[in-house]
Amino acid sequence: MSPIEFDRQRDVEVLQRETVFQGYFRVDRYRLRHRLFGGGWSRPFQRELFERGHAAAVLPYDPQRDSVLLIEQFRIGPYAHGGSPWQIEIVAGIIHEGETPAEVARREAVEEAGCQLGPDLLPIAAYYMSPGAVSEHLTLYCALTDLTGAGGIHGVVDEDEDIRVHVVSFAQALDWLAAGRIQNSPAIIALQWLALNRARLQATAPQAG
C-alpha cells in the first residue's frame, strides 16, 4: 500500500496556539485537527510542544588510528530519570540564526572538544529527535579528523559546560555501546553508521606520511 501524501498547509488546521511557558526553552500549546487516513477530519485535540530549536551533531573519526572522539558531560534528563547524569555523547549544539548545520558542527567541535574537524563533513542522517512532543530536528555528520593530541576538559564556562573528551578505539566505542554505556540517539546512530561504513572510509582516507 502506497503512503498517503498529506500537505501540512491544506490538511492541518490550527485552531489555537499559545505559549504557556518561556524560559531557557519554550512550551507552546496547540489546539488543532487534521485529515484522517480513512477520510474526513479528526476531532479537535490539544498537544503541548517543547520548542528548543534545531541542532547539529558530529562524530570525529580518525581512520589512521581507527579511533573516535566522544565527550562526557552532566545531563539533567538522565538524572531526573534515575540514571547516571554523566553521559557519553558526541559533539552537538543548537543552530543559531544565520548558521548552517555544518558551521555549528565545526564550532561546537572547538568549543566542546578543542578539536578542529577535517575538511569534509559526511552526512549521516537528518531526523526529528522526539516528534511526538519536540520540534527539534537534528543534522548528523561524521568528520574524518586527525585526533592526534585530542583530549582534555573543555566547554563554554558561560554556558555552565564541563566536558571531558575521550578518544577511544572504535572497538572500545562499540563495547561501550553494547554495554549500554552510550544512551543517546545521536551517538548510537553515528556509531552504527560508522560500523557500516568504516571499511570504506579507511580504504579511501588519505594515508599519513
N, C-alpha and C positions, 0 to 999 in steps of 0.2 A: 504494500500500500504506500503510495507516494505521500510525503508530508504535505499538509495543507499550508499554503502560503498566506500568512496574515500580514497586514500592513499596520505598523504601530500608530499611524495617524488615523486611518479610517476605521480600524477595528478595536480601538480602545477609547473609551470616553471617560475623562477625568471629571468627576462631579464636584470635587472639592480637594484642595491641597493647602496644608498649613504647616508651618514649622512649630513643633511642640517642644523642641529643646535646641539650644545653641550654646555650645561650649567649645572645647578643643575640636570636637566633631559636631555634627548636626543630625537631628532626627526630624524627618518630615512625615506627616500623616496624610495618606491618600484615601479618598473615597472614590471608587471607580466601578466600571463594569466593562466587560469585553465580549467579543463574539465567541461562540462555542463551536467546538469541532462538529457537533451534530446539527448546527444551525441555530439561529436566534442569538439572544444575548444572555449573559449571566445576570443574576440579580445583583444590585449594588452591594459592594462589600468594602471593608476597610483593611488597609495594610499600613504598618509603620515601616519606614525606610531609613536605614542607617547610611547617612551621606558622609563619606570620608575622603572623597576624591579618588583619583586613579593612580596607578603605581607602575613601576618597572623594577625588575629584579634580574640579577646576572650571576651565573656560576663561572668564576675564573678557573680554567683548566690548563695545566702545563703538560703538553703531550710528551715533552722530553723526559720529564720526571714521572709522568703518569700520576700526577697529584692534583688535588683540588683545594681551593681556598673556601673555607667555611667560617662563619662567625658565630659567636655565642653572646647572648645578652639577656637581660631581665625582661620578662613579658608578663603583663598583668592578667591576660586571659587564662593561661595555664595555672597561674597562682590561684585565681578565683575558682577554677575548676577542681583544684586539689592536686594538680600535678606539679612537676618541677618548673619554677618560673624561669630558670636559666635554659634557654632554648638554643639548639644548634640550627642555624639558618643559613641562607645565602644573602649576599648583599642586596638591599632593596631600598626603595624610597618613593615618596609621593611626588607625582608630576605637578610642578607649579605652572602657573600661566606663562605661556611663551616657550616652555620647554618641550622637547621631544622625549619619548621614552629612552632612546639611545643616549641622549645627553644626561638624563637622570641616572642611568646605569653607570656612566663614567664618573659623574660627580659623586655618587654615593660610594663607589669603589674607593675613591680617595678619602672621603670623609670617614667611612666606616672601617676601612681596612688599610689605608695608606698605600693603596695599590693602583698603579697605572695599568689599565687594561691594554691588551694588544689591539692592533688596528681594526680587526674585524669582529663585529658582534653577530653571532649566528642565531637567527630566530629559532626558538623552541616552540612557543605557544603564546596565544593571547586568549585570556579566558576570564570569566566572572568568578570572583573568589567565593561568594555565597549568594547566588542570585535570588534566593527566597526572601532576603531581607536587607541586602547590602548592595549599593550601586557600584562598588569598586571593581574596576577592570584592570587586570594585570598583564603587562607585556613582559615575556620571559626570554632571556638570552643565555647563551654560553659564549665566553670570550677566551680564545687561545691566548695565554698570557704567561710570560716568564715569571715564575713565582720565586726566583732566587732572592733570598733575604726577606721575604714576606713574613709577617708575624707581628706580635706585639699587642698593645692595647690602644684602641682608637675610639673615635666618636666625637660628636659636637657637644661641648660642655653645656652650651646654652639650651640644648635640647635634652639635657639630662641623659646622654648616651654614655654607656660604659661597656665597650665592645672588645671582646677578646678574639683574636684571629687564630684560627687553626689551619695549618697547611698539612694535609694528610694524604697518604696514598689513596688512589681510587678504591683499592681493595678495602682499606680501612673505612672509607666513607660508606661503602656497601655493607660492611659489617655493622656499622652504626645504624644504617637504615633497617637492616634485617632484625636488629636487636630492639628496635623501637625507640632508639635514642633521638632520631630525627622525626619530628611530628608535625611539620607544617608543609602545606601543599606545594609552595614554590620549590623548596629544596627536594622534596620527594620526586616531583615531576622532572626537575632538571637532572637529578642523578639517574633516574630511569631512562631519560632521553640519552644521557651520556653513555649509559650501558649499551644502548642500541647503536650508537654512532661512534664509539670510542676508537674502534679499529680503523675506521675510515679517516678520522681526524689524525690519528697517529701516522697513517700512511701518507697523508697529504701535507702534513705540517713541515715547514722548513727545518732542515737539520741543523743543529748547533755546530758552530765551528766551521 
